[in-house]
């Protein structure tokens, strides 16, 4: 079994475009992903987009994991406290 792991680092900045589109080059369905800065901004939006895209597991990191609140559906969202 081959497992692909994608690591995505997000800074707290605002951009006015969709993070993940249907024509995304990476095949992320059923992937395991690590997202930093998951409690706000791009990191939070990316976690929500990855859930919609059907990733299998998301390691969502933040300084304050009590601020993480995601309805993962079929995606397992694992909070990680980093700093």
C-alpha positions in Angstrom: 0.0 0.0 0.0 1.4 3.4 -1.0 0.5 6.4 1.2 1.0 9.9 -0.1 1.5 12.6 2.5 1.0 16.3 1.6 2.4 18.9 4.0 0.8 22.4 3.6 2.1 25.4 5.5 -0.2 28.4 5.7 0.6 31.9 6.9 -2.2 34.1 8.3 -2.7 36.2 5.2 -5.8 36.8 3.1 -6.1 35.9 -0.6 -9.2 36.3 -2.8 -9.2 33.0 -4.6 -10.5 29.5 -4.2 -7.8 27.3 -2.5 -8.8 24.0 -4.2 -10.6 23.8 -7.5 -12.0 20.9 -9.4 -9.0 21.0 -11.8 -6.4 20.7 -9.1 -3.4 18.9 -10.4 -2.7 17.0 -7.1 -4.8 13.9 -6.5 -5.7 14.4 -2.8 -8.7 12.2 -2.4 -7.9 9.6 0.4 -4.6 11.4 1.2 -3.2 12.3 4.6 -2.5 16.0 5.0 -0.8 18.2 7.6 -2.0 21.8 7.7 -0.4 24.4 9.9 -2.3 27.5 11.1 -5.6 25.6 11.0 -7.5 27.8 13.4 -7.8 30.9 11.2 -7.3 32.4 7.7 -5.9 30.3 4.9 -5.2 27.4 7.1 -8.8 27.1 8.3 -10.1 27.6 4.8 -7.7 25.0 3.5 -8.8 22.4 6.1 -12.5 23.0 5.1 -11.6 22.7 1.3 -9.6 19.5 2.0 -12.6 18.0 3.8 -14.8 18.8 0.8 -12.1 17.3 -1.5 -12.4 14.0 0.3 -9.0 13.6 2.0 -8.8 10.6 4.4 -7.1 12.3 7.4 -6.0 15.9 8.3 -3.6 16.7 11.0 -4.7 20.3 11.8 -2.2 22.2 13.8 -2.6 25.4 15.8 -1.2 27.1 18.8 -4.6 26.9 20.5 -6.3 23.7 19.5 -9.5 24.6 21.5 -10.1 27.0 18.6 -10.3 24.2 16.1 -13.9 23.2 15.3 -14.4 21.2 12.1 -17.1 18.9 11.0 -15.0 16.4 9.1 -17.8 14.1 7.9 -15.8 11.1 6.5 -12.5 12.8 7.1 -10.7 12.3 10.3 -9.4 15.6 11.6 -6.7 15.3 14.3 -5.9 18.5 16.2 -2.2 19.1 17.0 -0.8 21.8 19.2 2.3 23.2 17.8 4.6 26.1 18.8 
